[in-house]
């Protein structure tokens, strides 16, 4: 690579990594460095790149031919697909250096690292040469001044993990989707992962927990104060919260359920009575539910909710009041594709599909899978013996159940 100006690493997070033909290889998630003795700046070893299926691989920095605001270009499309395993001498800039407290040697002032810049030395190596740091804030909550320092102007880098916050890493994570944040957390040391998780707000942490494997979920939730853990469980989808609670010791589970708001705990308790391999144990208790006198316009407005998964947005379930599960008598499903072809003023009761038999809570996984495959469905209703809707099974629930245990763990060889 030709000599380059300084490149600040937080600006690279999420950039596409492409080959010489312009084909996508993956996205940059971090930069791997190795610290050196004395005041020598850390040497950049390479890039941590996320490719398909959330696999993270290592790309040596020597393979990079250019870096700009749009993409990182490699010299070749051939990369080693072996999963990245961090060695003890290596550090991740975004995951481990950001938010560290360090000291400016000239003044003795304690500052916080908010970014790091790398540039190419005369020997062609890439090095972390400068740090962007923030001084302590003033009165009235004013933020401290930003300044740049060369690496040799800083003492105490790296410092003990106890001195590390998460504010500036959260700024980077805020631009990432929950599955990508989950993958980033999985790569971190346990202590750092706990610090970052604790700094996320309840809704964001709930979304991220739903994307982690069971061991990481339990580790993070168990490290939170119980009141905070209960709040996060309330923010999760009831079926995901039920699955997570099932992994905890009985005493911990009971305490957290008791701390949750009764109306939030009730659907979770109902889901926990079912086995994992039947419709009741797979379903969500919060599908889209409308009364028969709702209009098509109302249904489409509900479907547009950006917080809904594509599977749940594929149809609305029409039931007699009440509209919370367990509902009144289940009448059928109105598919979104059909709703789009109807006048906005039409009633959803006029477009209900009444031909498909709903599932029962004790319907085994094999039968649930067969039904969705036979009728090309992405969601199916689950009703109790009184024909009240109690939930819906979606295709992502089925995939979670069919994939091998630990499939979310990117370190596995599966």
C-alpha positions as CSV (number, residue, x, y, z in Angstrom):
1,X,0.0,0.0,0.0
2,X,1.2,3.5,-0.8
3,X,2.0,5.7,2.1
4,X,-1.1,6.9,3.8
5,X,-2.4,9.5,6.1
6,X,-3.6,8.6,9.6
7,X,-6.7,6.4,9.6
8,X,-8.9,6.6,12.7
9,X,-10.2,3.2,13.5
10,X,-13.7,3.9,14.8
11,X,-14.4,5.3,11.3
12,X,-13.6,2.0,9.8
13,X,-16.0,-0.1,11.9
14,X,-18.6,-1.7,9.6
15,X,-16.9,-0.7,6.3
16,X,-17.2,-3.3,3.5
17,X,-14.0,-5.3,2.8
18,X,-13.8,-6.0,-1.0
19,X,-11.5,-7.9,-3.3
20,X,-9.8,-6.3,-6.4
21,X,-12.8,-7.1,-8.5
22,X,-15.1,-5.2,-6.2
23,X,-16.8,-8.3,-4.8
24,X,-17.7,-8.3,-1.2
25,X,-15.6,-10.3,1.2
26,X,-17.1,-9.1,4.5
27,X,-17.2,-6.2,6.9
28,X,-14.5,-4.9,9.2
29,X,-15.3,-5.4,12.9
30,X,-12.0,-4.6,14.6
31,X,-8.2,-4.1,14.1
32,X,-5.8,-6.6,15.7
33,X,-2.6,-5.2,17.2
34,X,0.4,-6.4,19.3
35,X,1.9,-4.2,21.9
36,X,5.7,-3.7,22.1
37,X,8.0,-2.9,25.0
38,X,8.9,0.6,26.1
39,X,7.3,3.6,24.2
40,X,7.1,1.8,20.9
41,X,3.7,2.1,19.3
42,X,1.7,-1.1,18.9
43,X,2.1,-2.8,15.5
44,X,-1.0,-3.5,13.5
45,X,-1.2,-7.2,12.6
46,X,-4.4,-7.2,10.6
47,X,-8.1,-6.9,10.4
48,X,-10.9,-8.8,12.1
49,X,-13.4,-9.3,9.2
50,X,-16.9,-10.7,9.6
51,X,-17.9,-12.9,6.6
52,X,-21.1,-14.9,6.0
53,X,-22.8,-16.7,8.8
54,X,-21.2,-14.3,11.3
55,X,-17.8,-16.0,11.0
56,X,-14.9,-13.8,11.9
57,X,-11.6,-14.3,10.2
58,X,-8.2,-12.6,10.3
59,X,-6.9,-10.8,7.3
60,X,-3.2,-9.7,7.5
61,X,-2.7,-6.0,7.1
62,X,-0.2,-6.7,4.2
63,X,-3.2,-7.9,2.1
64,X,-4.8,-4.4,2.2
65,X,-4.1,-2.2,-0.8
66,X,-6.3,0.8,0.1
67,X,-8.5,2.2,2.7
68,X,-11.0,5.0,2.2
69,X,-14.4,6.2,3.5
70,X,-16.3,3.8,1.3
71,X,-14.4,0.4,1.5
72,X,-11.2,-1.5,2.4
73,X,-9.7,-3.1,-0.7
74,X,-7.7,-6.3,-0.5
75,X,-4.9,-7.3,-2.9
76,X,-6.6,-10.7,-3.5
77,X,-10.0,-12.3,-3.0
78,X,-8.3,-15.4,-1.5
79,X,-8.5,-15.3,2.3
80,X,-8.0,-17.8,5.1
81,X,-11.4,-18.8,6.3
82,X,-10.2,-20.2,9.6
83,X,-12.0,-18.6,12.5
84,X,-10.1,-15.9,14.4
85,X,-8.7,-17.0,17.7
86,X,-7.2,-14.2,19.7
87,X,-3.7,-14.9,21.2
88,X,-2.7,-13.6,24.6
89,X,-0.3,-11.1,23.1
90,X,-2.9,-9.6,20.8
91,X,-5.4,-6.9,21.5
92,X,-8.5,-5.6,19.7
93,X,-8.5,-1.8,19.3
94,X,-12.3,-1.3,19.4
95,X,-13.0,-4.1,21.8
96,X,-10.2,-3.6,24.3
97,X,-8.4,-0.2,23.9
98,X,-11.3,2.2,23.6
99,X,-12.6,3.7,26.8
100,X,-9.4,2.9,28.7
101,X,-8.2,5.5,31.3
102,X,-4.6,6.6,30.6
103,X,-2.3,9.4,31.8
104,X,-0.7,12.2,29.7
105,X,2.9,12.1,30.9
106,X,3.6,15.8,30.5
107,X,0.7,17.0,32.7
108,X,-0.2,13.9,34.7
109,X,-3.9,14.3,33.6
110,X,-6.1,11.2,33.4
111,X,-8.0,11.0,30.1
112,X,-10.1,8.4,28.3
113,X,-9.3,6.9,25.0
114,X,-12.0,7.6,22.4
115,X,-10.2,6.6,19.2
116,X,-6.9,5.4,17.8
117,X,-5.2,6.2,14.6
118,X,-3.0,3.9,12.5
119,X,-0.5,4.9,9.9
120,X,2.2,3.3,7.8
121,X,5.8,3.6,9.1
122,X,8.9,3.8,6.9
123,X,9.5,0.1,7.3
124,X,6.1,-0.5,5.7
125,X,4.6,-1.7,9.0
126,X,1.3,-0.2,10.2
127,X,1.4,1.2,13.7
128,X,-1.0,2.8,16.2
129,X,0.7,6.2,16.3
130,X,-1.9,8.5,17.8
131,X,-4.8,8.4,20.3
132,X,-7.8,10.7,20.5
133,X,-8.5,11.2,24.2
134,X,-11.1,13.1,26.2
135,X,-10.2,15.1,29.3
136,X,-12.5,15.0,32.4
137,X,-15.7,16.9,32.1
138,X,-16.3,20.2,33.8
139,X,-19.2,21.3,36.0
140,X,-22.8,21.1,35.0
141,X,-22.2,17.9,33.1
142,X,-20.1,19.5,30.4
143,X,-18.1,17.1,28.4
144,X,-14.3,17.3,28.5
145,X,-12.2,18.6,25.7
146,X,-11.0,16.3,23.0
147,X,-7.3,16.2,22.0
148,X,-4.9,14.1,20.1
149,X,-1.7,12.6,21.6
150,X,1.1,10.6,20.1
151,X,1.5,7.1,21.6
152,X,4.7,8.0,23.4
153,X,3.0,10.9,25.2
154,X,0.7,8.4,27.0
155,X,1.5,6.3,30.1
156,X,-0.5,3.4,31.4
157,X,-1.5,1.9,28.1
158,X,-2.8,-0.8,28.3
159,X,-4.1,-0.4,31.8
160,X,-6.0,-2.8,34.1
161,X,-9.5,-3.8,32.9
162,X,-11.0,-2.2,36.1
163,X,-10.1,1.2,34.6
164,X,-12.1,0.7,31.4
165,X,-15.5,2.1,30.7
166,X,-17.7,1.5,27.7
167,X,-19.0,4.9,26.5
168,X,-17.1,5.3,23.3
169,X,-17.3,1.6,22.3
170,X,-21.1,2.0,22.7
171,X,-21.0,4.8,20.1
172,X,-19.5,2.3,17.6
173,X,-21.9,-0.5,18.6
174,X,-24.9,1.8,18.1
175,X,-24.4,1.6,14.3
176,X,-24.5,-2.2,14.3
177,X,-27.4,-4.6,14.2
178,X,-28.1,-6.8,17.3
179,X,-26.6,-9.9,15.8
180,X,-23.4,-8.1,15.0
181,X,-23.3,-6.6,18.5
182,X,-23.8,-10.1,19.9
183,X,-20.9,-11.4,17.8
184,X,-18.7,-8.5,19.0
185,X,-19.5,-9.3,22.6
186,X,-18.8,-13.0,22.1
187,X,-15.2,-12.1,21.1
188,X,-14.5,-10.1,24.2
189,X,-13.0,-11.3,27.4
190,X,-15.7,-12.1,30.0
191,X,-15.0,-9.0,32.1
192,X,-15.0,-6.6,29.2
193,X,-18.2,-8.3,27.8
194,X,-19.9,-7.7,31.2
195,X,-18.9,-4.0,31.3
196,X,-20.3,-3.4,27.8
197,X,-23.5,-5.3,28.4
198,X,-24.1,-3.4,31.7
199,X,-23.7,-0.1,29.8
200,X,-26.3,-1.0,27.1
201,X,-29.9,0.2,27.7
202,X,-32.5,-2.4,28.6
203,X,-34.1,-2.6,25.1
204,X,-30.8,-2.8,23.3
205,X,-29.4,-5.4,25.7
206,X,-32.6,-7.4,25.4
207,X,-32.2,-7.5,21.6
208,X,-28.6,-8.5,21.8
209,X,-29.2,-11.2,24.4
210,X,-31.7,-12.8,22.0
211,X,-28.9,-13.3,19.5
212,X,-26.4,-14.8,21.9
213,X,-25.9,-18.5,22.7
214,X,-27.2,-19.8,26.0
215,X,-23.9,-19.7,27.9
216,X,-23.2,-16.1,27.1
217,X,-26.8,-15.2,27.9
218,X,-26.6,-16.7,31.3
219,X,-23.2,-15.2,32.0
220,X,-24.3,-11.7,31.1
221,X,-27.7,-11.9,32.9
222,X,-26.2,-13.4,36.0
223,X,-23.7,-10.5,36.3
224,X,-26.4,-7.9,36.3
225,X,-28.1,-6.7,39.5
226,X,-31.3,-8.7,39.9
227,X,-33.6,-5.6,39.5
228,X,-31.8,-4.7,36.2
229,X,-31.9,-8.4,35.0
230,X,-35.7,-8.4,35.6
231,X,-36.1,-5.2,33.6
232,X,-34.1,-6.7,30.7
233,X,-36.2,-9.9,30.7
234,X,-39.3,-7.7,30.5
235,X,-37.9,-6.1,27.4
236,X,-37.2,-9.4,25.7
237,X,-39.8,-11.3,23.7
238,X,-41.6,-13.6,26.1
239,X,-40.5,-16.8,24.3
240,X,-36.9,-15.7,24.4
241,X,-37.2,-14.7,28.1
242,X,-38.7,-18.1,28.9
243,X,-35.9,-19.9,27.2
244,X,-33.3,-17.9,29.0
245,X,-34.9,-18.3,32.4
246,X,-35.1,-22.1,31.8
247,X,-31.3,-22.1,31.7
248,X,-31.0,-20.6,35.2
249,X,-31.1,-22.4,38.5
250,X,-34.6,-22.7,39.9
251,X,-34.0,-20.3,42.8
252,X,-32.6,-17.6,40.5
253,X,-35.5,-18.1,38.0
254,X,-38.1,-17.7,40.7
255,X,-36.6,-14.6,42.1
256,X,-36.4,-12.9,38.7
257,X,-39.9,-13.8,37.8
258,X,-41.1,-12.3,41.1
259,X,-39.2,-9.1,40.4
260,X,-40.8,-8.8,36.9
261,X,-44.0,-6.8,36.5
262,X,-46.9,-9.3,36.9
263,X,-48.3,-8.5,33.4
264,X,-44.9,-9.1,31.9
265,X,-44.2,-12.2,33.9
266,X,-47.5,-13.9,33.2
267,X,-46.9,-14.8,29.5
268,X,-43.4,-16.0,30.4
269,X,-44.8,-18.3,33.1
270,X,-47.4,-19.7,30.6
271,X,-44.7,-20.5,28.1
272,X,-42.5,-22.2,30.6
273,X,-45.0,-25.0,31.3
274,X,-44.5,-26.4,27.8
275,X,-41.7,-28.7,26.6
276,X,-39.1,-27.3,24.2
277,X,-40.1,-29.6,21.3
278,X,-43.8,-28.9,21.1
279,X,-45.7,-25.9,19.6
280,X,-46.3,-24.4,23.1
281,X,-42.6,-24.3,23.8
282,X,-41.7,-22.9,20.4
283,X,-44.4,-20.2,20.1
284,X,-44.3,-16.5,20.9
285,X,-47.3,-15.2,22.9
286,X,-47.3,-11.8,21.2
287,X,-48.3,-12.2,17.6
288,X,-50.4,-9.5,15.8
289,X,-54.0,-9.9,17.0
290,X,-57.0,-7.9,15.7
291,X,-60.7,-8.1,16.3
292,X,-63.0,-9.0,13.4
293,X,-64.3,-5.4,13.1
294,X,-60.8,-4.0,12.4
295,X,-60.2,-2.5,9.0
296,X,-57.6,-3.5,6.4
297,X,-56.0,-0.1,7.0
298,X,-55.6,-0.8,10.7
299,X,-54.1,-4.2,10.0
300,X,-51.5,-2.8,7.5
301,X,-50.6,0.0,10.0
302,X,-49.9,-2.7,12.6
303,X,-47.9,-4.7,10.1
304,X,-45.7,-1.7,9.4
305,X,-44.3,-1.8,12.9
306,X,-40.5,-1.9,12.4
307,X,-40.0,-3.8,15.6
308,X,-41.8,-6.8,14.2
309,X,-39.9,-9.7,12.7
310,X,-40.7,-10.5,9.0
311,X,-42.3,-13.7,10.1
312,X,-44.7,-12.1,12.5
313,X,-45.5,-9.3,10.0
314,X,-46.6,-11.9,7.4
315,X,-50.1,-12.1,8.8
316,X,-52.5,-10.9,11.5
317,X,-54.6,-13.3,13.6
318,X,-58.3,-12.4,14.0
319,X,-59.9,-13.3,17.3
320,X,-62.9,-12.3,19.4
321,X,-62.1,-10.0,22.3
322,X,-60.0,-9.9,24.4
323,X,-57.1,-9.3,22.1
324,X,-54.3,-10.4,24.4
325,X,-53.4,-14.0,24.7
326,X,-55.2,-16.1,25.6
327,X,-57.8,-14.3,23.4
328,X,-61.4,-14.9,22.7
329,X,-62.3,-17.5,20.1
330,X,-59.8,-17.7,17.3
331,X,-61.4,-17.0,13.8
332,X,-58.5,-17.3,11.4
333,X,-55.5,-15.5,9.9
334,X,-55.4,-12.6,7.4
335,X,-52.3,-12.8,5.3
336,X,-50.5,-9.5,4.6
337,X,-50.2,-10.2,0.9
338,X,-54.0,-10.5,0.7
339,X,-54.5,-7.4,2.8
340,X,-52.5,-5.4,0.3
341,X,-55.0,-6.3,-2.4
342,X,-58.1,-5.1,-0.5
343,X,-59.6,-1.7,0.0
344,X,-58.4,0.0,3.1
345,X,-61.9,0.4,4.5
346,X,-62.7,-3.4,4.2
347,X,-63.0,-5.4,7.4
348,X,-60.3,-8.0,8.1
349,X,-63.1,-10.5,8.9
350,X,-63.9,-10.6,5.2
351,X,-60.4,-11.7,4.2
352,X,-59.7,-14.3,6.9
353,X,-58.3,-17.7,5.9
354,X,-60.4,-20.2,7.8
355,X,-59.2,-23.3,6.0
356,X,-56.0,-23.9,7.9
357,X,-56.4,-25.9,11.1
358,X,-54.4,-24.2,14.0
359,X,-51.8,-26.0,16.0
360,X,-52.3,-27.2,19.5
361,X,-49.8,-26.5,22.3
362,X,-48.8,-30.1,22.5
363,X,-48.3,-30.5,18.7
364,X,-44.8,-32.0,18.3
365,X,-42.0,-30.2,16.4
366,X,-42.1,-32.7,13.5
367,X,-45.8,-31.9,12.9
368,X,-45.3,-28.2,13.2
369,X,-42.5,-28.3,10.7
370,X,-44.5,-30.4,8.3
371,X,-47.5,-28.0,8.4
372,X,-45.4,-24.9,7.7
373,X,-43.6,-26.7,4.8
374,X,-46.8,-28.1,3.3
375,X,-48.7,-24.8,3.2
376,X,-45.7,-22.6,2.6
377,X,-46.2,-20.7,5.8
378,X,-43.8,-18.6,7.9
379,X,-46.1,-18.5,10.9
380,X,-49.0,-20.6,12.3
381,X,-51.6,-20.0,15.1
382,X,-51.6,-22.1,18.3
383,X,-54.9,-22.4,20.1
384,X,-56.0,-24.1,23.4
385,X,-58.8,-26.6,23.9
386,X,-61.3,-23.7,24.1
387,X,-60.1,-22.4,20.7
388,X,-58.5,-19.3,22.2
389,X,-55.3,-18.1,20.5
390,X,-52.4,-18.6,22.9
391,X,-49.6,-17.8,20.5
392,X,-48.0,-18.4,17.1
393,X,-45.0,-20.4,15.9
394,X,-42.8,-18.7,13.4
395,X,-40.3,-20.2,11.0
396,X,-37.4,-18.7,13.0
397,X,-38.6,-20.6,16.0
398,X,-38.5,-23.8,14.0
399,X,-35.0,-23.1,12.7
400,X,-33.8,-22.4,16.3
401,X,-35.2,-25.8,17.3
402,X,-33.8,-27.7,14.3
403,X,-30.3,-26.3,14.2
404,X,-27.7,-28.1,16.4
405,X,-27.1,-27.0,19.9
406,X,-24.7,-24.1,20.2
407,X,-25.2,-23.0,16.5
408,X,-24.9,-19.3,17.5
409,X,-21.4,-19.9,18.9
410,X,-19.2,-18.6,16.1
411,X,-16.2,-20.4,17.6
412,X,-17.7,-23.8,16.9
413,X,-16.7,-25.7,13.8
414,X,-20.3,-26.3,12.6
